[in-house]
Amino acid sequence: MAEAIDDTLSRYMTDESKRAEMILAWQRVFNAVVHHMRTGYNERRKEKLRASGKTDLEY
């Protein structure tokens, strides 16, 4: 998905430095969203384990 967005941004921006800056900014946003989603998932999973009385995560 990130590659598709990088390609799309590259088509619209002609200045190489602006393009690189925009791609880096987009990648930071994308990584922040993924990190937030993973953190939320792990926290919800830990809460479910606590509620069920288990102490270890089972993968």
Secondary structure, DSSP 8 states (H G I E B T S, - for coil): -HHHHHHHHHHH---HHHHHHHHHHHHHHHHHHHHHHHHHHHHHHHHHHHHHT--S---
